[in-house]
């Protein structure tokens, strides 16, 4: 019997409008103190975000510089802007920076891509929350880059997107760029608080709720303070399971918080401690394309749970000529997801006569799921010394260490055919199991220096020595020959590598606010070990891939800073690419080195403020990434050929926004904003003749926002609409034997139209 949706369905738009109208009427007598429609920043930290004239201050070079004086392709967005755009985690960051693509993995997390450097394996984009590197779980397929965790962005100072290799300062997995989330720090002198709430209605689904709060308390005036952040989010599902008669099956609940402590016991010494806790429960967002948008015919439910913990401590000691920095962090992630595996057995069973032994053998294992429990622990440390004077030479040098340990399982488990729920694991319900452990250790020493030859000409050089070692063990503990879980001795494989990364940069100021720069920089990411059953010995290990980036850029401001215009062009030569493959006749993925690619592109960002209160912003990228040679690896299914485009990355992306704010009366301001995002088409495989090749069509999304706030900015109310046209744009398609044949294409779409209301109050 069909179950009821988790939330009653109704058209929230009129109800939200009535609520907003009532609040607007009450607001006429209110007084206020914060930025229009600010849902992400506290007043106490806002002045530190910008220099005089509105130029954002960034720390991309591990020292403070204004963004327009930083000879680097970088986009920085303040927490206030993130709130206005409705961006609450990293999955929506593609809307803020050219050259950045973020795709949901379909399991738990997402894959970040910069400048179309995308491939299976370790991440190609480094992700940092404050000073803590956050790495995905390698899993049984060694694809850590596809499971990057998403952590809530509330009470954030800014986000920095660094495009191009950042190897010398940020190391491996920053071969294409780095994304940095910088949280607001405790204020040592002022008690402050923020509360924010949201109610929204999702088309094809139901009503969602979101609550967030921040409290900042000085414990010792000017010396010690604490800052606490908490959130709870209930996101409605919008996918219906036709087979099981269940609606809105992909709802998710997320909750968590952040606790920060800052101490300044003596002048120049700052100690920061951070703890982040986040728990998520729900279901996967994929569905069978043949069933129609937001519908599926899975025989099993696909639950997921994700627990993330981050702990870090940072010491900065300004000694005058130099600053010493020490960072230590621990990251823990425990997540478990399951996806329907029934169609695999049904499809292969249908190849045999009804009632035959093979027909019975395959169908006897359905319905079932592939279940993947994963635990990953990462410890990292960095120590560096930086110049802090104002002379012509500025430099940074340091040492880095990290150790990541992972324990993973791949289980085939029976489900209840009546409701699709996974049965408790017993000897009769566990059809097959293999276990894997994965340890990755990395060490590095690095240095970078900038010298001002004149007041207009500067040169920079950087170098990094790296070493990594990897050990992977695996065993089939419960054989299941039907899916390839063949009994055999446990395996234990290791690999290691070392090398150098380089950076050279020159910048020249044509005028006070016009700078050109040229950069050559290299990047790499670690290789590893495959634990794929039946893989030839020659493919059990794979090496790191690496690249060189050559770039010319312009940074400029005109008409008394009314117009900001930044642009760059680049070429990337990518060698020894890590490529995902599947053994013919099986559903086991592995990674191999095969081929090289060239990436050429251009990125543009422009902001125009023609009059007070009106801001026009646009950015975009054109990036052509294709193979320079055939992927000469006979074990790959349909390897790429010379000229094939890199999968899953569009050539063209464009973002634009218009925002206008004005005084409605002496106490209230109004705000109107519209955002547009366009993504060009892409493909799911290298070779167009591959039977698994699928096109991801181009799509456009539109967002609208209208709100009011106090002129002194301590409250705000806003109505919003995301994906205004209710596009069902598909951002991923998966078609492989593991999912039951070529006709069983799994799709992931963007969230349907969402209409809602935000309320924020600062104290």
C-alpha positions as CSV (number, residue, x, y, z in Angstrom):
1,X,0.0,0.0,0.0
2,X,1.4,3.4,-0.9
3,X,2.8,5.4,2.0
4,X,2.1,9.0,2.6
5,X,4.7,11.6,1.8
6,X,6.8,12.8,4.7
7,X,5.3,16.2,4.5
8,X,1.8,17.1,3.1
9,X,2.0,18.6,-0.3
10,X,0.6,22.1,-0.9
11,X,1.4,25.2,-2.9
12,X,3.5,27.2,-0.4
13,X,3.8,30.3,-2.5
14,X,0.5,32.0,-1.5
15,X,1.1,31.1,2.2
16,X,4.6,32.4,2.2
17,X,3.4,35.6,0.6
18,X,0.8,36.1,3.3
19,X,3.4,35.5,6.0
20,X,5.8,38.0,4.3
21,X,3.1,40.6,4.0
22,X,2.3,40.3,7.7
23,X,6.0,40.6,8.7
24,X,6.4,43.6,6.3
25,X,3.5,45.4,8.0
26,X,5.1,44.8,11.4
27,X,8.5,45.9,10.2
28,X,7.5,49.6,9.9
29,X,8.1,50.2,13.6
30,X,11.3,48.1,13.8
31,X,14.9,49.4,14.2
32,X,17.8,47.5,12.9
33,X,21.5,46.9,12.6
34,X,22.8,44.5,9.8
35,X,23.3,44.1,6.1
36,X,20.3,43.6,3.8
37,X,19.2,40.0,3.7
38,X,22.3,38.9,5.6
39,X,21.9,35.2,6.6
40,X,25.5,34.3,7.0
41,X,27.7,36.9,8.7
42,X,27.8,38.6,12.1
43,X,28.3,42.3,12.3
44,X,31.4,42.1,14.4
45,X,33.6,40.5,11.7
46,X,32.3,42.3,8.6
47,X,34.8,45.2,8.6
48,X,37.7,42.8,8.4
49,X,36.5,41.5,5.1
50,X,37.4,44.5,3.0
51,X,39.9,47.2,2.7
52,X,39.0,50.8,2.0
53,X,37.3,50.9,-1.3
54,X,35.6,47.5,-1.0
55,X,38.6,45.4,-2.2
56,X,38.2,42.0,-0.4
57,X,41.2,40.9,1.7
58,X,42.2,37.2,1.1
59,X,44.8,34.9,2.5
60,X,45.2,32.7,-0.6
61,X,49.0,33.1,-0.4
62,X,49.0,32.3,3.3
63,X,49.4,35.9,4.1
64,X,46.9,38.8,3.8
65,X,46.6,40.6,0.4
66,X,43.8,42.5,-1.3
67,X,42.2,40.4,-4.0
68,X,43.0,42.9,-6.8
69,X,46.7,43.0,-5.9
70,X,47.0,39.2,-5.8
71,X,48.5,37.9,-9.1
72,X,46.3,34.9,-9.1
73,X,43.0,33.8,-10.7
74,X,40.9,34.0,-7.6
75,X,37.3,34.6,-6.8
76,X,36.3,35.6,-3.2
77,X,32.7,35.9,-2.0
78,X,31.8,37.3,1.4
79,X,29.4,35.5,3.7
80,X,26.8,38.2,3.2
81,X,26.8,37.5,-0.6
82,X,26.6,33.8,0.0
83,X,23.5,34.3,2.1
84,X,21.9,36.6,-0.4
85,X,22.5,34.0,-3.1
86,X,21.0,31.3,-1.0
87,X,24.3,29.2,-1.0
88,X,24.4,27.0,2.1
89,X,27.1,24.4,1.2
90,X,29.8,23.7,-1.5
91,X,27.3,22.0,-3.9
92,X,26.2,25.5,-5.1
93,X,29.6,27.2,-5.4
94,X,29.7,26.8,-9.2
95,X,27.4,29.9,-9.3
96,X,30.1,32.1,-7.8
97,X,33.2,31.4,-9.8
98,X,34.0,30.8,-13.5
99,X,35.8,27.6,-14.3
100,X,34.3,25.8,-11.2
101,X,32.0,22.8,-11.7
102,X,30.4,21.0,-8.7
103,X,28.6,17.7,-9.4
104,X,26.7,15.6,-6.9
105,X,28.2,12.1,-6.8
106,X,24.9,10.4,-6.3
107,X,26.1,8.8,-3.1
108,X,27.3,11.1,-0.3
109,X,29.2,14.2,-1.2
110,X,30.2,15.9,-4.5
111,X,33.1,16.2,-6.9
112,X,34.7,19.7,-7.4
113,X,36.3,20.4,-10.7
114,X,38.3,23.5,-11.8
115,X,39.3,24.2,-15.3
116,X,37.9,20.9,-16.5
117,X,40.6,18.8,-14.8
118,X,38.3,15.9,-13.8
119,X,39.1,12.3,-13.4
120,X,38.5,9.4,-11.0
121,X,40.9,8.9,-8.0
122,X,42.1,11.5,-5.5
123,X,40.5,14.9,-5.7
124,X,41.9,17.4,-8.3
125,X,40.7,20.3,-6.2
126,X,41.8,20.9,-2.6
127,X,39.1,21.8,-0.1
128,X,39.9,23.6,3.1
129,X,37.6,24.6,6.0
130,X,39.7,27.3,7.7
131,X,43.2,25.6,7.8
132,X,41.8,22.0,7.8
133,X,42.1,20.0,4.5
134,X,39.0,17.9,4.0
135,X,39.4,14.8,1.9
136,X,36.8,12.4,0.5
137,X,36.6,8.7,1.3
138,X,38.5,6.5,-1.1
139,X,36.0,3.6,-0.8
140,X,36.3,0.3,-2.6
141,X,36.9,2.1,-6.0
142,X,39.7,4.4,-4.7
143,X,37.7,7.4,-5.9
144,X,38.1,9.9,-3.0
145,X,37.5,12.8,-5.3
146,X,33.9,11.8,-5.9
147,X,32.9,11.7,-2.2
148,X,34.0,15.2,-1.0
149,X,31.9,15.9,2.1
150,X,29.7,19.0,2.2
151,X,29.7,21.0,5.4
152,X,27.1,23.7,6.3
153,X,28.1,27.2,5.4
154,X,26.6,29.5,8.0
155,X,28.4,32.3,9.9
156,X,31.1,32.3,7.2
157,X,33.5,35.2,6.6
158,X,34.2,34.4,3.0
159,X,34.9,31.7,0.4
160,X,38.0,31.8,-1.8
161,X,38.2,29.9,-5.1
162,X,41.8,29.7,-6.4
163,X,41.9,28.6,-10.0
164,X,45.0,26.8,-11.4
165,X,47.5,24.6,-9.7
166,X,48.3,25.5,-6.1
167,X,50.8,22.8,-5.6
168,X,53.6,24.8,-3.9
169,X,51.5,26.1,-1.0
170,X,48.6,23.6,-0.9
171,X,50.2,20.4,-2.2
172,X,48.7,17.3,-3.8
173,X,45.0,17.3,-4.8
174,X,45.3,21.0,-5.5
175,X,46.5,20.2,-9.0
176,X,43.6,22.1,-10.6
177,X,42.9,24.6,-7.8
178,X,41.8,25.1,-4.2
179,X,38.5,26.1,-2.5
180,X,38.8,27.6,1.0
181,X,35.9,28.2,3.4
182,X,36.9,30.7,6.1
183,X,34.6,30.8,9.2
184,X,34.0,33.9,11.3
185,X,36.2,33.8,14.3
186,X,35.2,34.6,17.9
187,X,35.0,38.3,18.7
188,X,37.0,39.0,21.9
189,X,35.1,42.1,22.9
190,X,31.5,42.0,21.9
191,X,28.6,39.7,22.8
192,X,26.5,39.0,19.7
193,X,24.1,36.5,18.3
194,X,22.2,35.6,15.2
195,X,19.1,33.5,14.6
196,X,17.8,32.5,11.2
197,X,15.0,30.4,9.9
198,X,13.7,29.3,6.6
199,X,10.6,27.6,5.3
200,X,10.4,26.4,1.7
201,X,8.2,24.4,-0.7
202,X,9.9,22.1,-3.2
203,X,8.0,21.2,-6.4
204,X,7.1,17.5,-6.7
205,X,7.8,17.3,-3.0
206,X,6.8,19.0,0.2
207,X,7.7,21.6,2.8
208,X,11.3,22.0,4.1
209,X,12.5,23.7,7.3
210,X,15.8,25.2,8.3
211,X,17.0,26.8,11.6
212,X,20.4,28.3,12.3
213,X,21.9,30.2,15.2
214,X,25.1,31.8,16.3
215,X,26.2,33.0,19.7
216,X,29.5,34.9,20.4
217,X,30.5,35.4,24.1
218,X,33.8,37.0,25.3
219,X,34.9,35.0,28.4
220,X,37.8,37.3,29.3
221,X,37.5,40.8,27.7
222,X,40.1,41.2,24.9
223,X,41.7,37.8,25.8
224,X,39.4,34.9,25.4
225,X,36.1,34.3,23.5
226,X,33.9,31.5,22.4
227,X,31.6,31.3,19.3
228,X,29.0,28.6,18.9
229,X,27.0,27.8,15.7
230,X,24.1,25.3,15.4
231,X,21.8,24.2,12.6
232,X,19.0,21.9,11.7
233,X,17.7,21.3,8.2
234,X,14.8,19.1,7.0
235,X,14.8,18.8,3.2
236,X,11.8,17.2,1.6
237,X,12.1,14.5,-0.9
238,X,10.8,14.8,-4.5
239,X,11.4,11.4,-6.0
240,X,8.6,8.8,-6.1
241,X,9.2,5.0,-6.1
242,X,6.6,3.5,-8.4
243,X,7.4,-0.1,-7.7
244,X,7.2,0.3,-3.9
245,X,4.4,2.8,-4.0
246,X,6.3,5.3,-1.8
247,X,6.5,9.1,-2.4
248,X,9.2,11.6,-1.7
249,X,11.7,8.9,-0.9
250,X,14.9,11.1,-1.0
251,X,14.2,13.4,1.9
252,X,17.2,14.3,4.1
253,X,17.7,15.6,7.6
254,X,21.0,17.4,8.5
255,X,22.0,18.7,11.9
256,X,25.1,19.8,13.5
257,X,27.2,22.7,14.8
258,X,30.5,24.4,15.2
259,X,32.3,25.5,18.3
260,X,35.3,27.9,18.2
261,X,37.5,29.2,20.9
262,X,40.0,32.1,20.4
263,X,42.6,33.2,22.8
264,X,45.1,36.1,22.6
265,X,47.0,35.7,25.9
266,X,49.7,38.2,24.9
267,X,50.1,40.7,22.1
268,X,50.8,39.0,18.8
269,X,49.9,35.5,19.8
270,X,46.5,34.1,18.6
271,X,45.3,30.6,19.4
272,X,42.2,29.2,17.7
273,X,40.5,25.9,18.4
274,X,37.7,24.5,16.2
275,X,35.2,21.6,16.4
276,X,32.7,20.8,13.7
277,X,30.0,18.1,14.0
278,X,27.6,17.3,11.2
279,X,25.1,14.4,10.9
280,X,23.0,13.6,7.8
281,X,20.4,10.9,7.2
282,X,18.3,10.4,4.2
283,X,18.3,8.7,0.8
284,X,20.2,8.9,-2.5
285,X,19.0,11.4,-5.1
286,X,19.2,9.2,-8.2
287,X,16.4,7.6,-10.3
288,X,15.9,5.5,-13.4
289,X,15.6,7.9,-16.4
290,X,13.2,5.6,-18.2
291,X,10.6,6.0,-15.5
292,X,10.4,9.8,-16.1
293,X,11.7,12.8,-14.1
294,X,11.8,12.3,-10.4
295,X,10.4,8.7,-10.6
296,X,12.0,5.4,-10.2
297,X,11.3,1.7,-10.3
298,X,13.9,0.5,-7.9
299,X,13.1,-2.7,-5.9
300,X,15.0,-1.4,-2.9
301,X,15.2,1.8,-0.9
302,X,18.6,3.5,-1.0
303,X,19.4,4.9,2.5
304,X,22.4,6.9,3.4
305,X,23.9,8.2,6.7
306,X,26.9,10.5,7.0
307,X,28.7,11.6,10.2
308,X,31.5,14.1,9.9
309,X,33.7,15.4,12.6
310,X,36.5,18.0,12.2
311,X,38.8,19.1,15.0
312,X,41.6,21.6,14.6
313,X,43.9,23.9,16.5
314,X,45.9,26.8,15.0
315,X,48.6,29.0,16.6
316,X,49.7,32.2,15.0
317,X,52.5,34.1,16.6
318,X,53.5,37.5,15.2
319,X,57.1,38.1,16.2
320,X,57.5,41.3,14.2
321,X,59.7,40.5,11.2
322,X,58.2,37.0,10.9
323,X,55.0,35.1,11.9
324,X,55.1,31.5,13.1
325,X,52.0,29.3,12.3
326,X,51.3,25.8,13.5
327,X,48.2,23.8,12.6
328,X,47.0,20.4,13.7
329,X,43.7,18.7,12.7
330,X,41.8,15.5,12.9
331,X,38.9,14.6,10.5
332,X,36.6,11.6,11.0
333,X,33.9,10.5,8.7
334,X,31.6,7.5,9.0
335,X,29.2,7.2,6.1
336,X,27.1,4.4,4.7
337,X,25.1,4.3,1.5
338,X,23.2,1.6,-0.4
339,X,22.0,1.4,-3.9
340,X,19.6,-1.0,-5.6
341,X,21.4,-3.9,-7.1
342,X,18.3,-5.9,-8.1
343,X,18.4,-5.0,-11.8
344,X,21.9,-6.4,-12.1
345,X,20.5,-9.9,-11.2
346,X,17.3,-9.4,-13.2
347,X,19.1,-8.4,-16.4
348,X,21.6,-11.2,-16.4
349,X,19.0,-13.7,-15.3
350,X,16.9,-12.8,-18.4
351,X,19.7,-13.9,-20.6
352,X,18.9,-17.5,-19.8
353,X,15.8,-19.7,-20.3
354,X,13.2,-19.3,-17.6
355,X,13.6,-22.0,-15.0
356,X,17.2,-22.8,-16.0
357,X,19.9,-23.1,-13.2
358,X,21.5,-19.8,-14.2
359,X,18.1,-18.0,-14.4
360,X,17.3,-19.2,-10.9
361,X,20.7,-18.4,-9.6
362,X,20.6,-14.8,-10.7
363,X,17.0,-14.1,-9.7
364,X,17.4,-15.7,-6.4
365,X,19.6,-12.8,-5.3
366,X,17.0,-10.1,-6.0
367,X,15.8,-7.9,-4.6
368,X,19.1,-6.7,-3.0
369,X,21.3,-3.7,-2.5
370,X,25.0,-3.0,-2.8
371,X,25.9,-1.6,0.7
372,X,29.0,0.4,1.3
373,X,30.0,1.2,4.9
374,X,33.0,3.5,5.0
375,X,35.1,5.0,7.9
376,X,37.9,7.4,7.1
377,X,40.2,9.1,9.6
378,X,42.7,11.8,8.6
379,X,45.3,13.5,10.8
380,X,47.3,16.4,9.3
381,X,49.8,19.0,10.6
382,X,51.5,22.0,9.1
383,X,54.1,24.3,10.4
384,X,55.3,27.4,8.6
385,X,57.1,30.7,9.0
386,X,56.3,33.8,7.0
387,X,57.7,37.2,6.6
388,X,55.4,39.9,8.1
389,X,57.3,43.1,7.3
390,X,56.7,45.6,4.5
391,X,59.9,45.4,2.6
392,X,60.4,44.3,-1.0
393,X,60.8,40.6,-0.1
394,X,57.8,38.6,1.2
395,X,58.2,34.8,1.8
396,X,56.7,31.7,3.3
397,X,58.2,28.3,4.1
398,X,56.9,25.3,5.8
399,X,56.4,21.6,6.4
400,X,53.3,19.4,5.9
401,X,52.3,15.9,7.0
402,X,49.1,13.9,6.7
403,X,48.0,10.4,7.4
404,X,44.6,9.1,6.1
405,X,43.3,5.6,7.2
406,X,40.2,4.1,5.6
407,X,38.2,1.0,6.3
408,X,35.7,0.1,3.6
409,X,33.2,-2.7,2.9
410,X,31.3,-3.7,-0.2
411,X,28.3,-5.9,0.8
412,X,25.5,-7.5,-1.3
413,X,22.5,-7.6,1.1
414,X,18.9,-8.9,0.6
415,X,16.0,-6.5,1.1
416,X,12.4,-6.9,2.1
417,X,10.5,-7.3,-1.2
418,X,7.4,-5.8,0.3
419,X,8.8,-2.4,1.4
420,X,12.3,-2.3,0.0
421,X,14.0,-2.0,3.3
422,X,17.4,-3.6,3.9
423,X,17.2,-6.7,6.0
424,X,19.5,-7.1,9.1
425,X,22.8,-8.6,8.0
426,X,23.0,-12.3,8.9
427,X,24.5,-15.3,7.2
428,X,21.4,-15.8,5.2
429,X,20.9,-12.1,4.1
430,X,24.6,-11.3,3.3
431,X,25.1,-12.6,-0.2
432,X,28.7,-11.4,-0.7
433,X,31.3,-9.2,1.0
434,X,34.7,-7.8,0.4
435,X,36.7,-5.6,2.8
436,X,39.5,-3.1,2.1
437,X,41.8,-1.0,4.1
438,X,43.6,2.0,2.6
439,X,46.3,4.1,4.1
440,X,47.8,7.2,2.5
441,X,50.7,9.1,4.1
442,X,52.0,12.3,2.7
443,X,54.9,14.6,3.7
444,X,56.1,17.8,2.0
445,X,58.4,20.8,2.5
446,X,57.6,24.0,0.6
447,X,58.6,27.6,0.1
448,X,57.4,30.6,-1.9
449,X,58.8,34.1,-2.1
450,X,57.8,37.3,-3.8
451,X,60.3,40.2,-4.6
452,X,59.2,43.7,-5.6
453,X,61.8,44.7,-8.2
454,X,60.2,48.1,-8.5
455,X,57.0,49.5,-7.2
456,X,55.3,48.1,-10.3
457,X,57.2,44.9,-11.1
458,X,57.1,41.8,-8.9
459,X,58.4,38.3,-9.3
460,X,57.4,35.1,-7.4
461,X,59.0,31.7,-7.2
462,X,57.8,28.6,-5.4
463,X,58.9,25.0,-4.9
464,X,57.6,22.0,-3.0
465,X,59.1,18.6,-2.4
466,X,56.6,15.8,-1.8
467,X,56.6,12.2,-0.8
468,X,53.6,9.8,-0.5
469,X,53.3,6.2,0.4
470,X,50.1,4.1,0.0
471,X,49.2,0.7,1.3
472,X,46.0,-1.1,0.5
473,X,44.8,-4.5,1.7
474,X,41.8,-6.5,0.6
475,X,39.9,-9.7,1.0
476,X,36.7,-11.4,-0.1
477,X,35.2,-12.5,3.2
478,X,31.9,-13.8,1.9
479,X,32.2,-15.2,-1.7
480,X,29.5,-14.5,-4.3
481,X,30.8,-15.7,-7.7
482,X,27.7,-14.2,-9.4
483,X,28.9,-10.7,-8.8
484,X,32.6,-11.6,-9.0
485,X,33.3,-11.9,-5.3
486,X,35.6,-14.9,-5.7
487,X,37.3,-16.5,-2.7
488,X,41.1,-16.2,-2.5
489,X,44.0,-15.2,-0.3
490,X,44.0,-11.7,1.2
491,X,46.1,-9.1,-0.8
492,X,48.5,-6.5,0.5
493,X,49.9,-4.0,-2.0
494,X,52.0,-0.8,-1.6
495,X,53.2,2.1,-3.7
496,X,55.2,5.2,-3.1
497,X,56.5,8.2,-5.0
498,X,58.3,11.5,-4.6
499,X,58.9,14.6,-6.7
500,X,58.9,18.3,-7.0
501,X,56.3,21.0,-7.8
502,X,57.2,24.5,-9.1
503,X,55.7,27.9,-9.5
504,X,57.0,31.0,-11.3
505,X,55.0,34.3,-11.5
506,X,55.6,37.8,-12.7
507,X,53.2,40.7,-12.3
508,X,53.3,44.3,-13.5
509,X,51.1,47.3,-12.6
510,X,50.3,49.2,-15.7
511,X,48.5,51.7,-13.5
512,X,47.4,52.1,-9.9
513,X,44.5,49.7,-10.4
514,X,45.5,47.8,-13.5
515,X,47.8,44.8,-13.2
516,X,48.9,42.0,-15.6
517,X,50.5,38.8,-14.6
518,X,52.0,35.6,-16.1
519,X,52.2,32.3,-14.3
520,X,53.7,28.9,-14.9
521,X,52.9,26.3,-12.2
522,X,52.7,22.5,-11.8
523,X,50.4,20.2,-9.9
524,X,50.0,16.5,-9.1
525,X,47.9,14.1,-7.1
526,X,48.9,10.8,-5.6
527,X,48.7,7.4,-7.3
528,X,47.6,4.3,-5.5
529,X,46.7,0.7,-5.4
530,X,43.6,-1.1,-6.9
531,X,41.9,-3.8,-5.0
532,X,39.8,-5.0,-7.9
533,X,39.0,-8.7,-7.9
534,X,40.7,-10.5,-10.9
535,X,42.8,-7.5,-11.9
536,X,46.1,-8.4,-13.7
537,X,49.2,-7.8,-11.7
538,X,50.4,-5.0,-14.1
539,X,47.4,-2.9,-13.1
540,X,47.4,-3.4,-9.4
541,X,49.2,-0.1,-8.9
542,X,49.0,3.2,-10.7
543,X,51.2,6.3,-10.6
544,X,50.4,10.0,-9.9
545,X,49.3,12.2,-12.7
546,X,50.7,15.7,-13.1
547,X,50.3,18.8,-15.1
548,X,51.7,22.2,-16.0
549,X,49.6,25.3,-16.2
550,X,50.6,28.4,-18.3
551,X,48.5,31.5,-17.7
552,X,48.2,35.2,-18.6
553,X,45.9,37.4,-16.5
554,X,44.5,40.9,-16.1
555,X,43.2,42.5,-12.9
556,X,41.7,46.0,-13.2
557,X,39.4,48.6,-11.7
558,X,38.1,51.6,-13.6
559,X,36.0,54.7,-13.2
560,X,36.8,55.2,-9.5
561,X,36.3,51.5,-8.8
562,X,32.8,51.6,-10.4
563,X,33.9,48.8,-12.7
564,X,36.0,45.7,-11.8
565,X,37.2,43.6,-14.7
566,X,39.4,40.5,-14.4
567,X,40.3,38.0,-17.1
568,X,42.7,35.2,-17.8
569,X,43.7,32.8,-20.5
570,X,45.5,29.5,-19.9
571,X,46.8,26.3,-21.3
572,X,47.2,23.1,-19.2
573,X,49.2,20.1,-20.3
574,X,48.0,17.0,-18.3
575,X,50.3,14.0,-18.3
576,X,49.8,10.3,-17.3
577,X,46.1,10.8,-16.6
578,X,44.4,8.6,-14.1
579,X,41.4,7.0,-15.8
580,X,38.6,4.9,-14.4
581,X,38.1,1.5,-16.1
582,X,35.9,-1.6,-15.6
583,X,37.0,-5.1,-16.2
584,X,35.1,-6.6,-19.2
585,X,32.3,-8.8,-18.0
586,X,32.3,-7.5,-14.4
587,X,31.1,-4.5,-12.5
588,X,34.4,-3.8,-10.7
589,X,36.0,-0.4,-11.3
590,X,39.7,0.3,-11.2
591,X,42.1,3.2,-12.0
592,X,44.9,3.1,-14.6
593,X,47.3,5.6,-16.1
594,X,46.4,6.2,-19.7
595,X,46.9,9.1,-22.1
596,X,47.5,12.8,-21.9
597,X,45.2,15.8,-22.4
598,X,45.4,19.5,-23.2
599,X,43.2,22.1,-21.7
600,X,42.8,25.6,-23.2
601,X,40.5,28.2,-21.9
602,X,39.6,31.7,-20.9
603,X,37.8,33.1,-17.8
604,X,36.2,36.5,-17.3
605,X,34.7,38.3,-14.2
606,X,33.1,41.7,-14.2
607,X,31.3,43.8,-11.6
608,X,29.6,47.2,-12.4
609,X,28.1,49.5,-9.8
610,X,26.7,52.3,-12.0
611,X,24.8,54.0,-9.2
612,X,24.3,53.6,-5.5
613,X,22.5,50.4,-4.6
614,X,22.7,48.8,-8.1
615,X,25.2,46.1,-8.8
616,X,25.6,44.1,-12.0
617,X,27.8,41.1,-12.0
618,X,28.8,38.6,-14.7
619,X,31.4,35.9,-15.1
620,X,32.0,33.0,-17.4
621,X,34.5,30.5,-18.8
622,X,35.2,28.8,-22.1
623,X,37.3,25.7,-21.6
624,X,38.2,23.1,-24.2
625,X,39.7,19.9,-22.6
626,X,40.5,17.0,-24.9
627,X,42.8,14.0,-25.3
628,X,46.1,14.5,-27.2
629,X,46.5,10.8,-27.8
630,X,44.7,7.5,-27.6
631,X,44.4,5.9,-24.2
632,X,46.5,2.9,-25.0
633,X,45.2,0.5,-22.4
634,X,43.5,-2.7,-23.6
635,X,41.9,-3.5,-20.3
636,X,39.8,-0.3,-20.4
637,X,36.3,-0.7,-21.7
638,X,36.0,1.8,-24.7
639,X,39.2,3.8,-23.9
640,X,39.3,7.4,-25.1
641,X,40.7,8.3,-28.4
642,X,42.7,11.4,-29.6
643,X,40.4,14.4,-29.7
644,X,37.8,13.0,-27.3
645,X,36.6,15.7,-24.8
646,X,37.1,15.1,-21.1
647,X,33.8,13.8,-19.7
648,X,31.4,15.6,-17.4
649,X,32.7,19.1,-17.9
650,X,31.0,21.7,-20.1
651,X,33.0,23.9,-22.4
652,X,30.9,27.0,-21.5
653,X,29.6,28.2,-18.2
654,X,28.1,31.6,-17.5
655,X,26.9,33.3,-14.3
656,X,25.2,36.6,-13.9
657,X,23.3,38.6,-11.3
658,X,21.5,41.9,-10.9
659,X,21.0,43.4,-7.4
660,X,19.3,46.6,-6.3
661,X,18.8,47.9,-2.8
662,X,17.2,51.2,-1.8
663,X,15.6,53.0,1.2
664,X,11.9,52.4,1.6
665,X,11.7,54.8,4.6
666,X,14.1,56.0,7.3
667,X,14.0,52.6,9.0
668,X,13.7,50.0,6.2
669,X,15.6,49.1,3.1
670,X,14.4,47.0,0.2
671,X,16.3,44.5,-1.9
672,X,15.7,42.8,-5.3
673,X,18.1,40.3,-6.8
674,X,18.1,37.9,-9.7
675,X,20.7,35.2,-10.4
676,X,21.2,33.3,-13.7
677,X,23.5,30.2,-14.2
678,X,24.1,28.5,-17.6
679,X,26.0,25.2,-18.0
680,X,26.8,23.9,-21.5
681,X,26.4,20.3,-22.5
682,X,28.9,17.6,-21.7
683,X,29.3,13.8,-22.1
684,X,29.6,10.9,-19.6
685,X,32.4,9.0,-21.5
686,X,35.4,9.9,-23.6
687,X,34.5,8.0,-26.7
688,X,31.3,8.9,-28.5
689,X,30.9,5.4,-29.9
690,X,30.9,3.9,-26.5
691,X,27.7,2.0,-25.6
692,X,27.8,3.7,-22.2
693,X,28.1,7.2,-23.7
694,X,25.3,9.6,-22.6
695,X,24.9,13.3,-23.2
696,X,24.2,15.8,-20.4
697,X,22.2,18.6,-22.1
698,X,22.9,22.2,-21.5
699,X,20.7,23.9,-18.9
700,X,19.9,27.3,-17.4
701,X,18.6,28.1,-13.9
702,X,17.2,31.3,-12.6
703,X,16.9,32.5,-9.0
704,X,14.9,35.5,-7.6
705,X,15.0,37.1,-4.2
706,X,13.1,40.0,-2.8
707,X,13.4,41.3,0.8
708,X,13.5,44.0,3.3
709,X,15.8,44.8,6.2
710,X,16.5,47.5,8.7
711,X,18.6,50.4,7.6
712,X,21.0,49.6,10.4
713,X,20.9,46.0,9.4
714,X,20.0,43.9,12.4
715,X,17.0,42.0,10.8
716,X,15.9,40.9,7.4
717,X,13.1,39.1,5.7
718,X,13.2,37.8,2.2
719,X,11.2,35.7,-0.3
720,X,13.2,33.6,-2.7
721,X,12.7,31.2,-5.7
722,X,15.4,28.9,-6.8
723,X,15.2,27.1,-10.2
724,X,12.3,29.4,-11.1
725,X,11.5,27.6,-14.3
726,X,11.4,24.2,-12.5
727,X,14.0,22.7,-14.8
728,X,14.7,19.0,-14.4
729,X,18.2,19.4,-15.7
730,X,20.3,16.2,-15.4
731,X,23.8,16.6,-14.1
732,X,24.8,13.0,-14.0
733,X,23.9,9.8,-15.9
734,X,25.3,6.4,-14.9
735,X,25.0,3.4,-17.2
736,X,26.9,0.2,-16.6
737,X,26.5,-3.5,-16.1
738,X,26.4,-2.9,-12.3
739,X,23.1,-1.1,-12.8
740,X,21.4,-3.8,-14.9
741,X,22.3,-3.1,-18.5
742,X,22.5,-0.2,-20.9
743,X,18.7,0.5,-20.7
744,X,19.0,1.1,-16.9
745,X,20.3,4.6,-16.9
746,X,20.5,6.2,-13.5
747,X,20.1,10.0,-13.4
748,X,20.7,12.8,-11.0
749,X,18.9,16.1,-11.5
750,X,19.0,19.5,-9.9
751,X,16.5,20.2,-7.2
752,X,13.1,21.2,-8.5
753,X,11.7,24.7,-8.1
754,X,12.0,25.8,-4.5
755,X,10.0,28.8,-3.2
756,X,10.5,30.0,0.4
757,X,11.0,32.7,3.0
758,X,14.1,33.6,5.0
759,X,14.0,35.4,8.3
760,X,17.2,36.6,10.1
761,X,17.7,38.6,13.3
762,X,21.1,39.8,14.7
763,X,21.5,40.8,18.3
